[in-house]
Amino acid sequence: MNTAVILSGCGKADGSEIQEAVSVLIHLSRIGSTIRCFAPDAAQVDVVDHVTGKTVAGASRNVMVEAARISRGEIAPLSKLNVAEFDALALPGGFGAAKNLCDFASKGAECSVNPDVERAIKAFHTAKKPIALCCIAPVIAARVLGKKKGGPGVSVTIGDDAGTAGAIESMGSRNVSKGVTEACVDAVNRIVTAPAYMYGEATPHEVFVGIGKMVDELGRMTKTTS
């Protein structure tokens, strides 16, 4: 099993949520998958001081360079991702997913998705290769594959946040309320999701457990045909 992982920077407020990203990588390794990380080779939308929570005026960081901190330097530009080389795709969450991979953080249901991210989601879906997304990242699949964009509509979970769930519904997809230690499986569209730190009070262990269930389902899907 070969899995492509799309990262969005490094840090929950302006990139990939580190605990989620590491959980995804550990669980993929646990089930025997080889892993290749990708990220947009572009500037982040903003840079946030994770001590104060405030945006750093005038600061600039590259999404791929920052994501390489998580992948231990092994990373490639997202534009180079070739679906034919992989069996599955995974996207951890963090606000970077809603800022750098799409602009859901500022535009909600009317968001646009980074062209390389959209290309990857559509390519894996068309090839019937499974896709896993956690935390806020499921909104990307909801947008790209939602009926509003001419897709089939997908079932995902971002937990029980009413505002985000409503946005998913307005995109022509469906939110299924799940707990932090659970995963949601859309067997028809081969999409598996977990809420992770959409539950802000969740513990690292709970997030790790829920992402583990998501990755286990991803592994099972790679062994089946639709």
Secondary structure, DSSP 4 states (H G I P E B T S, - for coil): -EEEEE---SSTTTS--HHHHHHHHHHHHHTT-EEEEEE-SSB-S--B-TTT--B-TT---BHHHHHTTTTTT-EEEGGG--GGG-SEEEE--SHHHHHTSB-HHHHGGG--B-HHHHHHHHHHHHTT--EEEETTTHHHHHHHSSGGGTS---EE--TT-HHHHHHHHHTT-EE----TT--EEETTTTEEEE-GGGSTT--HHHHHHHHHHHHHHHHHHHTS--
